[in-house]
Amino acid sequence: MNNIKAKHGLKDKSAAIMHMAAEYENEIMEPELRPEFIEKAQEIMKQEPIDVGTVENWKKIKDNTG
């Protein structure tokens, strides 16, 4: 905790904890807001969909490719 406090020039451990919580939220909790995620999703949406029919057909396709 002292490392975070010193690295970011925070005044106490409480501020360091708040900083850690904010970083955790930015990096882990809200990936949908990250530009890389948005770019990847847009690329996926441009791809031609694959018609697998029923769930059973999809399972057969999946089992044969994996």
PDB file with one MODEL, atoms N, CA, C and O in Angstrom:
MODEL        1
ATOM      1  N   MET A   1       0.830  -1.187   0.000  1.00  0.00           N
ATOM      2  CA  MET A   1       0.000   0.000   0.000  1.00  0.00           C
ATOM      3  C   MET A   1       0.877   1.255   0.000  1.00  0.00           C
ATOM      4  O   MET A   1       0.574   2.239  -0.674  1.00  0.00           O
ATOM      5  N   ASN A   2       1.965   1.200   0.766  1.00  0.00           N
ATOM      6  CA  ASN A   2       2.864   2.362   0.815  1.00  0.00           C
ATOM      7  C   ASN A   2       3.494   2.638  -0.547  1.00  0.00           C
ATOM      8  O   ASN A   2       3.763   3.790  -0.889  1.00  0.00           O
ATOM      9  N   ASN A   3       3.732   1.564  -1.334  1.00  0.00           N
ATOM     10  CA  ASN A   3       4.297   1.752  -2.669  1.00  0.00           C
ATOM     11  C   ASN A   3       3.357   2.563  -3.544  1.00  0.00           C
ATOM     12  O   ASN A   3       3.788   3.483  -4.240  1.00  0.00           O
ATOM     13  N   ILE A   4       2.082   2.228  -3.512  1.00  0.00           N
ATOM     14  CA  ILE A   4       1.076   2.927  -4.315  1.00  0.00           C
ATOM     15  C   ILE A   4       0.968   4.375  -3.853  1.00  0.00           C
ATOM     16  O   ILE A   4       0.901   5.304  -4.658  1.00  0.00           O
ATOM     17  N   LYS A   5       0.954   4.539  -2.541  1.00  0.00           N
ATOM     18  CA  LYS A   5       0.859   5.886  -1.955  1.00  0.00           C
ATOM     19  C   LYS A   5       2.023   6.752  -2.435  1.00  0.00           C
ATOM     20  O   LYS A   5       1.812   7.889  -2.856  1.00  0.00           O
ATOM     21  N   ALA A   6       3.236   6.232  -2.378  1.00  0.00           N
ATOM     22  CA  ALA A   6       4.418   6.991  -2.779  1.00  0.00           C
ATOM     23  C   ALA A   6       4.466   7.216  -4.290  1.00  0.00           C
ATOM     24  O   ALA A   6       4.781   8.312  -4.755  1.00  0.00           O
ATOM     25  N   LYS A   7       4.153   6.174  -5.044  1.00  0.00           N
ATOM     26  CA  LYS A   7       4.234   6.264  -6.502  1.00  0.00           C
ATOM     27  C   LYS A   7       3.300   7.328  -7.069  1.00  0.00           C
ATOM     28  O   LYS A   7       3.649   8.017  -8.028  1.00  0.00           O
ATOM     29  N   HIS A   8       2.136   7.459  -6.489  1.00  0.00           N
ATOM     30  CA  HIS A   8       1.128   8.372  -7.016  1.00  0.00           C
ATOM     31  C   HIS A   8       0.996   9.660  -6.189  1.00  0.00           C
ATOM     32  O   HIS A   8       0.114  10.479  -6.447  1.00  0.00           O
ATOM     33  N   GLY A   9       1.863   9.828  -5.214  1.00  0.00           N
ATOM     34  CA  GLY A   9       1.866  11.049  -4.418  1.00  0.00           C
ATOM     35  C   GLY A   9       0.596  11.240  -3.607  1.00  0.00           C
ATOM     36  O   GLY A   9       0.102  12.359  -3.473  1.00  0.00           O
ATOM     37  N   LEU A  10       0.065  10.144  -3.064  1.00  0.00           N
ATOM     38  CA  LEU A  10      -1.175  10.211  -2.290  1.00  0.00           C
ATOM     39  C   LEU A  10      -0.855  10.516  -0.831  1.00  0.00           C
ATOM     40  O   LEU A  10       0.231  10.197  -0.346  1.00  0.00           O
ATOM     41  N   LYS A  11      -1.813  11.139  -0.131  1.00  0.00           N
ATOM     42  CA  LYS A  11      -1.510  11.606   1.222  1.00  0.00           C
ATOM     43  C   LYS A  11      -1.668  10.546   2.306  1.00  0.00           C
ATOM     44  O   LYS A  11      -1.049  10.652   3.364  1.00  0.00           O
ATOM     45  N   ASP A  12      -2.504   9.506   2.054  1.00  0.00           N
ATOM     46  CA  ASP A  12      -2.641   8.466   3.069  1.00  0.00           C
ATOM     47  C   ASP A  12      -3.059   7.137   2.442  1.00  0.00           C
ATOM     48  O   ASP A  12      -3.314   7.050   1.241  1.00  0.00           O
ATOM     49  N   LYS A  13      -3.122   6.106   3.284  1.00  0.00           N
ATOM     50  CA  LYS A  13      -3.467   4.773   2.794  1.00  0.00           C
ATOM     51  C   LYS A  13      -4.893   4.708   2.268  1.00  0.00           C
ATOM     52  O   LYS A  13      -5.180   3.930   1.358  1.00  0.00           O
ATOM     53  N   SER A  14      -5.777   5.504   2.820  1.00  0.00           N
ATOM     54  CA  SER A  14      -7.153   5.548   2.354  1.00  0.00           C
ATOM     55  C   SER A  14      -7.212   6.007   0.895  1.00  0.00           C
ATOM     56  O   SER A  14      -7.961   5.455   0.089  1.00  0.00           O
ATOM     57  N   ALA A  15      -6.421   7.013   0.573  1.00  0.00           N
ATOM     58  CA  ALA A  15      -6.364   7.501  -0.805  1.00  0.00           C
ATOM     59  C   ALA A  15      -5.771   6.437  -1.725  1.00  0.00           C
ATOM     60  O   ALA A  15      -6.191   6.298  -2.874  1.00  0.00           O
ATOM     61  N   ALA A  16      -4.793   5.687  -1.213  1.00  0.00           N
ATOM     62  CA  ALA A  16      -4.194   4.608  -1.999  1.00  0.00           C
ATOM     63  C   ALA A  16      -5.221   3.519  -2.287  1.00  0.00           C
ATOM     64  O   ALA A  16      -5.268   2.988  -3.397  1.00  0.00           O
ATOM     65  N   ILE A  17      -6.032   3.188  -1.309  1.00  0.00           N
ATOM     66  CA  ILE A  17      -7.085   2.181  -1.507  1.00  0.00           C
ATOM     67  C   ILE A  17      -8.099   2.668  -2.531  1.00  0.00           C
ATOM     68  O   ILE A  17      -8.530   1.900  -3.391  1.00  0.00           O
ATOM     69  N   MET A  18      -8.479   3.924  -2.445  1.00  0.00           N
ATOM     70  CA  MET A  18      -9.424   4.489  -3.411  1.00  0.00           C
ATOM     71  C   MET A  18      -8.825   4.456  -4.824  1.00  0.00           C
ATOM     72  O   MET A  18      -9.522   4.169  -5.798  1.00  0.00           O
ATOM     73  N   HIS A  19      -7.540   4.752  -4.917  1.00  0.00           N
ATOM     74  CA  HIS A  19      -6.862   4.714  -6.215  1.00  0.00           C
ATOM     75  C   HIS A  19      -6.866   3.296  -6.772  1.00  0.00           C
ATOM     76  O   HIS A  19      -7.151   3.086  -7.951  1.00  0.00           O
ATOM     77  N   MET A  20      -6.549   2.326  -5.919  1.00  0.00           N
ATOM     78  CA  MET A  20      -6.554   0.923  -6.349  1.00  0.00           C
ATOM     79  C   MET A  20      -7.946   0.493  -6.811  1.00  0.00           C
ATOM     80  O   MET A  20      -8.072  -0.205  -7.817  1.00  0.00           O
ATOM     81  N   ALA A  21      -8.970   0.892  -6.101  1.00  0.00           N
ATOM     82  CA  ALA A  21     -10.341   0.537  -6.473  1.00  0.00           C
ATOM     83  C   ALA A  21     -10.706   1.134  -7.825  1.00  0.00           C
ATOM     84  O   ALA A  21     -11.348   0.473  -8.641  1.00  0.00           O
ATOM     85  N   ALA A  22     -10.305   2.371  -8.071  1.00  0.00           N
ATOM     86  CA  ALA A  22     -10.600   3.021  -9.350  1.00  0.00           C
ATOM     87  C   ALA A  22      -9.866   2.311 -10.486  1.00  0.00           C
ATOM     88  O   ALA A  22     -10.441   2.093 -11.552  1.00  0.00           O
ATOM     89  N   GLU A  23      -8.604   1.949 -10.267  1.00  0.00           N
ATOM     90  CA  GLU A  23      -7.836   1.240 -11.288  1.00  0.00           C
ATOM     91  C   GLU A  23      -8.458  -0.125 -11.571  1.00  0.00           C
ATOM     92  O   GLU A  23      -8.563  -0.529 -12.729  1.00  0.00           O
ATOM     93  N   TYR A  24      -8.867  -0.830 -10.531  1.00  0.00           N
ATOM     94  CA  TYR A  24      -9.510  -2.131 -10.693  1.00  0.00           C
ATOM     95  C   TYR A  24     -10.778  -1.986 -11.523  1.00  0.00           C
ATOM     96  O   TYR A  24     -11.023  -2.782 -12.429  1.00  0.00           O
ATOM     97  N   GLU A  25     -11.565  -0.995 -11.223  1.00  0.00           N
ATOM     98  CA  GLU A  25     -12.802  -0.765 -11.960  1.00  0.00           C
ATOM     99  C   GLU A  25     -12.509  -0.479 -13.429  1.00  0.00           C
ATOM    100  O   GLU A  25     -13.185  -1.012 -14.309  1.00  0.00           O
ATOM    101  N   ASN A  26     -11.518   0.349 -13.700  1.00  0.00           N
ATOM    102  CA  ASN A  26     -11.176   0.690 -15.083  1.00  0.00           C
ATOM    103  C   ASN A  26     -10.649  -0.499 -15.870  1.00  0.00           C
ATOM    104  O   ASN A  26     -10.979  -0.660 -17.045  1.00  0.00           O
ATOM    105  N   GLU A  27      -9.843  -1.322 -15.240  1.00  0.00           N
ATOM    106  CA  GLU A  27      -9.190  -2.415 -15.940  1.00  0.00           C
ATOM    107  C   GLU A  27      -9.995  -3.702 -15.980  1.00  0.00           C
ATOM    108  O   GLU A  27      -9.926  -4.437 -16.966  1.00  0.00           O
ATOM    109  N   ILE A  28     -10.746  -3.990 -14.946  1.00  0.00           N
ATOM    110  CA  ILE A  28     -11.406  -5.281 -14.832  1.00  0.00           C
ATOM    111  C   ILE A  28     -12.926  -5.201 -14.958  1.00  0.00           C
ATOM    112  O   ILE A  28     -13.534  -5.978 -15.693  1.00  0.00           O
ATOM    113  N   MET A  29     -13.514  -4.290 -14.264  1.00  0.00           N
ATOM    114  CA  MET A  29     -14.971  -4.279 -14.138  1.00  0.00           C
ATOM    115  C   MET A  29     -15.698  -3.743 -15.368  1.00  0.00           C
ATOM    116  O   MET A  29     -16.848  -4.119 -15.594  1.00  0.00           O
ATOM    117  N   GLU A  30     -15.080  -2.885 -16.167  1.00  0.00           N
ATOM    118  CA  GLU A  30     -15.790  -2.272 -17.278  1.00  0.00           C
ATOM    119  C   GLU A  30     -15.032  -2.412 -18.597  1.00  0.00           C
ATOM    120  O   GLU A  30     -14.720  -1.403 -19.230  1.00  0.00           O
ATOM    121  N   PRO A  31     -14.727  -3.644 -19.027  1.00  0.00           N
ATOM    122  CA  PRO A  31     -13.970  -3.792 -20.281  1.00  0.00           C
ATOM    123  C   PRO A  31     -14.751  -3.317 -21.498  1.00  0.00           C
ATOM    124  O   PRO A  31     -14.151  -3.001 -22.526  1.00  0.00           O
ATOM    125  N   GLU A  32     -16.077  -3.261 -21.403  1.00  0.00           N
ATOM    126  CA  GLU A  32     -16.858  -2.823 -22.554  1.00  0.00           C
ATOM    127  C   GLU A  32     -16.607  -1.377 -22.923  1.00  0.00           C
ATOM    128  O   GLU A  32     -16.948  -0.955 -24.028  1.00  0.00           O
ATOM    129  N   LEU A  33     -16.019  -0.613 -22.026  1.00  0.00           N
ATOM    130  CA  LEU A  33     -15.738   0.783 -22.303  1.00  0.00           C
ATOM    131  C   LEU A  33     -14.349   0.999 -22.893  1.00  0.00           C
ATOM    132  O   LEU A  33     -14.029   2.101 -23.338  1.00  0.00           O
ATOM    133  N   ARG A  34     -13.527  -0.038 -22.899  1.00  0.00           N
ATOM    134  CA  ARG A  34     -12.168   0.101 -23.392  1.00  0.00           C
ATOM    135  C   ARG A  34     -12.169   0.159 -24.917  1.00  0.00           C
ATOM    136  O   ARG A  34     -12.891  -0.606 -25.557  1.00  0.00           O
ATOM    137  N   PRO A  35     -11.379   1.045 -25.509  1.00  0.00           N
ATOM    138  CA  PRO A  35     -11.354   1.188 -26.964  1.00  0.00           C
ATOM    139  C   PRO A  35     -11.003  -0.106 -27.695  1.00  0.00           C
ATOM    140  O   PRO A  35     -11.541  -0.372 -28.770  1.00  0.00           O
ATOM    141  N   GLU A  36     -10.098  -0.921 -27.118  1.00  0.00           N
ATOM    142  CA  GLU A  36      -9.722  -2.184 -27.762  1.00  0.00           C
ATOM    143  C   GLU A  36     -10.925  -3.114 -27.870  1.00  0.00           C
ATOM    144  O   GLU A  36     -11.107  -3.799 -28.877  1.00  0.00           O
ATOM    145  N   PHE A  37     -11.743  -3.128 -26.822  1.00  0.00           N
ATOM    146  CA  PHE A  37     -12.928  -3.983 -26.817  1.00  0.00           C
ATOM    147  C   PHE A  37     -13.911  -3.534 -27.889  1.00  0.00           C
ATOM    148  O   PHE A  37     -14.475  -4.362 -28.603  1.00  0.00           O
ATOM    149  N   ILE A  38     -14.116  -2.235 -28.004  1.00  0.00           N
ATOM    150  CA  ILE A  38     -15.048  -1.701 -28.992  1.00  0.00           C
ATOM    151  C   ILE A  38     -14.561  -2.014 -30.402  1.00  0.00           C
ATOM    152  O   ILE A  38     -15.356  -2.409 -31.254  1.00  0.00           O
ATOM    153  N   GLU A  39     -13.266  -1.843 -30.659  1.00  0.00           N
ATOM    154  CA  GLU A  39     -12.706  -2.143 -31.979  1.00  0.00           C
ATOM    155  C   GLU A  39     -12.877  -3.618 -32.318  1.00  0.00           C
ATOM    156  O   GLU A  39     -13.267  -3.959 -33.434  1.00  0.00           O
ATOM    157  N   LYS A  40     -12.588  -4.489 -31.362  1.00  0.00           N
ATOM    158  CA  LYS A  40     -12.713  -5.927 -31.611  1.00  0.00           C
ATOM    159  C   LYS A  40     -14.167  -6.305 -31.881  1.00  0.00           C
ATOM    160  O   LYS A  40     -14.445  -7.108 -32.772  1.00  0.00           O
ATOM    161  N   ALA A  41     -15.086  -5.735 -31.124  1.00  0.00           N
ATOM    162  CA  ALA A  41     -16.508  -6.024 -31.322  1.00  0.00           C
ATOM    163  C   ALA A  41     -16.963  -5.556 -32.699  1.00  0.00           C
ATOM    164  O   ALA A  41     -17.741  -6.243 -33.361  1.00  0.00           O
ATOM    165  N   GLN A  42     -16.484  -4.394 -33.137  1.00  0.00           N
ATOM    166  CA  GLN A  42     -16.863  -3.897 -34.457  1.00  0.00           C
ATOM    167  C   GLN A  42     -16.329  -4.800 -35.561  1.00  0.00           C
ATOM    168  O   GLN A  42     -17.018  -5.024 -36.556  1.00  0.00           O
ATOM    169  N   GLU A  43     -15.117  -5.322 -35.403  1.00  0.00           N
ATOM    170  CA  GLU A  43     -14.562  -6.257 -36.383  1.00  0.00           C
ATOM    171  C   GLU A  43     -15.377  -7.546 -36.434  1.00  0.00           C
ATOM    172  O   GLU A  43     -15.644  -8.076 -37.513  1.00  0.00           O
ATOM    173  N   ILE A  44     -15.767  -8.042 -35.277  1.00  0.00           N
ATOM    174  CA  ILE A  44     -16.562  -9.273 -35.219  1.00  0.00           C
ATOM    175  C   ILE A  44     -17.911  -9.056 -35.895  1.00  0.00           C
ATOM    176  O   ILE A  44     -18.401  -9.936 -36.602  1.00  0.00           O
ATOM    177  N   MET A  45     -18.510  -7.889 -35.682  1.00  0.00           N
ATOM    178  CA  MET A  45     -19.822  -7.617 -36.262  1.00  0.00           C
ATOM    179  C   MET A  45     -19.764  -7.515 -37.787  1.00  0.00           C
ATOM    180  O   MET A  45     -20.785  -7.699 -38.450  1.00  0.00           O
ATOM    181  N   LYS A  46     -18.597  -7.229 -38.353  1.00  0.00           N
ATOM    182  CA  LYS A  46     -18.439  -7.145 -39.804  1.00  0.00           C
ATOM    183  C   LYS A  46     -18.352  -8.532 -40.452  1.00  0.00           C
ATOM    184  O   LYS A  46     -18.565  -8.667 -41.657  1.00  0.00           O
ATOM    185  N   GLN A  47     -18.042  -9.557 -39.659  1.00  0.00           N
ATOM    186  CA  GLN A  47     -17.867 -10.901 -40.201  1.00  0.00           C
ATOM    187  C   GLN A  47     -19.202 -11.497 -40.644  1.00  0.00           C
ATOM    188  O   GLN A  47     -20.261 -11.184 -40.100  1.00  0.00           O
ATOM    189  N   GLU A  48     -19.113 -12.362 -41.646  1.00  0.00           N
ATOM    190  CA  GLU A  48     -20.297 -13.059 -42.142  1.00  0.00           C
ATOM    191  C   GLU A  48     -20.732 -14.086 -41.092  1.00  0.00           C
ATOM    192  O   GLU A  48     -19.914 -14.881 -40.630  1.00  0.00           O
ATOM    193  N   PRO A  49     -22.011 -14.072 -40.712  1.00  0.00           N
ATOM    194  CA  PRO A  49     -22.467 -15.053 -39.727  1.00  0.00           C
ATOM    195  C   PRO A  49     -22.478 -16.466 -40.306  1.00  0.00           C
ATOM    196  O   PRO A  49     -22.638 -16.659 -41.511  1.00  0.00           O
ATOM    197  N   ILE A  50     -22.307 -17.430 -39.437  1.00  0.00           N
ATOM    198  CA  ILE A  50     -22.331 -18.838 -39.832  1.00  0.00           C
ATOM    199  C   ILE A  50     -23.648 -19.435 -39.365  1.00  0.00           C
ATOM    200  O   ILE A  50     -23.959 -19.406 -38.174  1.00  0.00           O
ATOM    201  N   ASP A  51     -24.414 -19.972 -40.290  1.00  0.00           N
ATOM    202  CA  ASP A  51     -25.689 -20.595 -39.940  1.00  0.00           C
ATOM    203  C   ASP A  51     -25.428 -22.029 -39.495  1.00  0.00           C
ATOM    204  O   ASP A  51     -24.974 -22.857 -40.285  1.00  0.00           O
ATOM    205  N   VAL A  52     -25.714 -22.319 -38.239  1.00  0.00           N
ATOM    206  CA  VAL A  52     -25.517 -23.672 -37.717  1.00  0.00           C
ATOM    207  C   VAL A  52     -26.834 -24.397 -37.516  1.00  0.00           C
ATOM    208  O   VAL A  52     -26.847 -25.564 -37.123  1.00  0.00           O
ATOM    209  N   GLY A  53     -27.926 -23.728 -37.776  1.00  0.00           N
ATOM    210  CA  GLY A  53     -29.233 -24.366 -37.625  1.00  0.00           C
ATOM    211  C   GLY A  53     -29.625 -24.493 -36.170  1.00  0.00           C
ATOM    212  O   GLY A  53     -29.852 -23.497 -35.482  1.00  0.00           O
ATOM    213  N   THR A  54     -29.703 -25.719 -35.713  1.00  0.00           N
ATOM    214  CA  THR A  54     -30.140 -25.980 -34.343  1.00  0.00           C
ATOM    215  C   THR A  54     -28.951 -26.054 -33.388  1.00  0.00           C
ATOM    216  O   THR A  54     -27.798 -26.075 -33.818  1.00  0.00           O
ATOM    217  N   VAL A  55     -29.238 -26.091 -32.113  1.00  0.00           N
ATOM    218  CA  VAL A  55     -28.194 -26.238 -31.100  1.00  0.00           C
ATOM    219  C   VAL A  55     -27.475 -27.568 -31.287  1.00  0.00           C
ATOM    220  O   VAL A  55     -26.258 -27.651 -31.119  1.00  0.00           O
ATOM    221  N   GLU A  56     -28.228 -28.608 -31.634  1.00  0.00           N
ATOM    222  CA  GLU A  56     -27.619 -29.920 -31.854  1.00  0.00           C
ATOM    223  C   GLU A  56     -26.621 -29.871 -33.004  1.00  0.00           C
ATOM    224  O   GLU A  56     -25.540 -30.455 -32.915  1.00  0.00           O
ATOM    225  N   ASN A  57     -26.981 -29.172 -34.091  1.00  0.00           N
ATOM    226  CA  ASN A  57     -26.054 -29.034 -35.218  1.00  0.00           C
ATOM    227  C   ASN A  57     -24.806 -28.267 -34.800  1.00  0.00           C
ATOM    228  O   ASN A  57     -23.696 -28.629 -35.190  1.00  0.00           O
ATOM    229  N   TRP A  58     -24.978 -27.215 -34.014  1.00  0.00           N
ATOM    230  CA  TRP A  58     -23.836 -26.440 -33.554  1.00  0.00           C
ATOM    231  C   TRP A  58     -22.902 -27.297 -32.711  1.00  0.00           C
ATOM    232  O   TRP A  58     -21.682 -27.204 -32.838  1.00  0.00           O
ATOM    233  N   LYS A  59     -23.480 -28.132 -31.849  1.00  0.00           N
ATOM    234  CA  LYS A  59     -22.659 -29.003 -31.009  1.00  0.00           C
ATOM    235  C   LYS A  59     -21.866 -29.980 -31.863  1.00  0.00           C
ATOM    236  O   LYS A  59     -20.706 -30.261 -31.563  1.00  0.00           O
ATOM    237  N   LYS A  60     -22.486 -30.511 -32.939  1.00  0.00           N
ATOM    238  CA  LYS A  60     -21.784 -31.429 -33.836  1.00  0.00           C
ATOM    239  C   LYS A  60     -20.631 -30.724 -34.525  1.00  0.00           C
ATOM    240  O   LYS A  60     -19.534 -31.274 -34.619  1.00  0.00           O
ATOM    241  N   ILE A  61     -20.868 -29.510 -35.009  1.00  0.00           N
ATOM    242  CA  ILE A  61     -19.822 -28.731 -35.681  1.00  0.00           C
ATOM    243  C   ILE A  61     -18.692 -28.462 -34.700  1.00  0.00           C
ATOM    244  O   ILE A  61     -17.520 -28.638 -35.032  1.00  0.00           O
ATOM    245  N   LYS A  62     -19.042 -28.038 -33.498  1.00  0.00           N
ATOM    246  CA  LYS A  62     -18.050 -27.714 -32.471  1.00  0.00           C
ATOM    247  C   LYS A  62     -17.212 -28.936 -32.125  1.00  0.00           C
ATOM    248  O   LYS A  62     -15.990 -28.835 -32.009  1.00  0.00           O
ATOM    249  N   ASP A  63     -17.858 -30.101 -31.957  1.00  0.00           N
ATOM    250  CA  ASP A  63     -17.158 -31.324 -31.595  1.00  0.00           C
ATOM    251  C   ASP A  63     -16.203 -31.776 -32.699  1.00  0.00           C
ATOM    252  O   ASP A  63     -15.152 -32.347 -32.409  1.00  0.00           O
ATOM    253  N   ASN A  64     -16.554 -31.529 -33.948  1.00  0.00           N
ATOM    254  CA  ASN A  64     -15.714 -31.957 -35.065  1.00  0.00           C
ATOM    255  C   ASN A  64     -14.531 -31.035 -35.320  1.00  0.00           C
ATOM    256  O   ASN A  64     -13.557 -31.442 -35.953  1.00  0.00           O
ATOM    257  N   THR A  65     -14.601 -29.803 -34.836  1.00  0.00           N
ATOM    258  CA  THR A  65     -13.514 -28.856 -35.068  1.00  0.00           C
ATOM    259  C   THR A  65     -12.548 -28.773 -33.893  1.00  0.00           C
ATOM    260  O   THR A  65     -11.412 -28.329 -34.065  1.00  0.00           O
ATOM    261  N   GLY A  66     -12.964 -29.180 -32.729  1.00  0.00           N
ATOM    262  CA  GLY A  66     -12.152 -28.993 -31.530  1.00  0.00           C
ATOM    263  C   GLY A  66     -11.269 -30.105 -31.236  1.00  0.00           C
ATOM    264  O   GLY A  66     -10.533 -30.066 -30.250  1.00  0.00           O
TER     265      GLY A  66
ENDMDL
END
